Amino acid sequence: QVQLVESGGGLVQAGGSLTLSCAVSARIYSSNVIGWFRQAPGKEREFVASIRYNAGRTYYADSVKGRFTISADRSKNAVYLQMNSLKPEETAVYYCHLVTLGGNYWGQGTQVTVSS
């Protein structure tokens, strides 16, 4: 069974940076897409960024372009989200998400709190 484990969340001041990590228990294949979503209190879960392994192509929500960077380390079966210039409204639980031919998988989430 595939498991995704996020880490790296925490409390940061507005304008600060955090790097989230997602460790995947199974091999990530080149056809897979892995990314990050976030869910703030009282709001729907929203897309943040994703990376397609076979081409290394990355995709970002407009709200994070230029500030967030998604990357992957195949040797470690891990994906990272570097977040810079964080804003208080980006306080949310951040989830790792993996899309495979066999289904979709979610991590348990990691809390990111940005203080003003």
N, C-alpha and C positions, 0 to 999 in steps of 0.2 A: 504494500500500500504506500502510495506517495505521501510524504509529509513535507510541509514547508514550515520552517521555523524562522520567524523574524526576530531581529534584535537591533539595538542601537537607538531606540527611542529614548526620550527623556524630556527634561525641561531646559529650554533655551530662551534667551532674550530675543526680542524682535531684532532682525538684522543679523542674527547669528546663524550658525551652520550645524548640521547634523548629518551623519552618514548612517543610513539604515542598511542592514544586511539581511539576506534571505538565504538560508541554507536548505537545499533540496535533498531529500533522502534518496532519490532515485536519479539515474542518469538522465541528463537533459539532452535530448536529441536536437539535431539541427533544425528539424521542422517545428520545434516547439516555439511557443511565444510565452514569455514570462514578463510580468510587469507588476506595477504597484497601483493600488487604489487607496482611497481614504474615505473615512466617514466621520463627519463631525456630529456632535450631539444634535438630535432632532432633524438631521438632514440625511438625504440618500447617499449611498456609497457612490463615489465618483472616480473616474479614471484619472490617473496622474501621469504614468509613463509606462512604456513597454519596450521590449527588445525582441527581435526575431533572430533566433540563433543562426539560421543558415545564411543570413546575409549581414547579420550584425546591424540591421537597420533599427533605428530607434524612433519612437513616437512619443510626443508629449502633449499634455493638455496646454492650451494656449496660456493659461494662467501661470504655468511654471516654466515656460520656455525661456531659456537664457539664464535660469537660476538653478534648475535641477538637472542632474546628469545621471542617467541610468547606464550601468555597465555590468558585464558578466565575466566570470572567471570559470571557464569550463573545467579546468583542472581541479577546482574545488567544488564544482556544482553549486555555485553561489552567484547571486545577483545583488547588486548594490544600488542604492539611491543616494547620491550626494545632493544635499539640499542646502542652498546658500540663500542669504537675504530672506530668511524666513519671516513671515508675517503672523500676527496674532490670529487672523482668520484661518490660518492653516493648522490650527490646533485640531487634532483629529486622531483617530486610530488608523494607522496605516497598515494595509494588508498586502501581502505578496500573493500573486495569482499566477497559476501555471495552466496553460492550455496545451493539451496533447490530443492525439487522435483518440485516446481512450477516455477522455473526459477533462473536466476542469477541477482544479484543486485550489484551496485557499489555506493560508496560514491562519494562526489564531490572532494575529495583529499585534502591533506595538504602538504604545501611546506616545504621541508627540504633542507637547504643550509649549506654545510660544507665548511668552509674557510680554506685555506692552511696557 
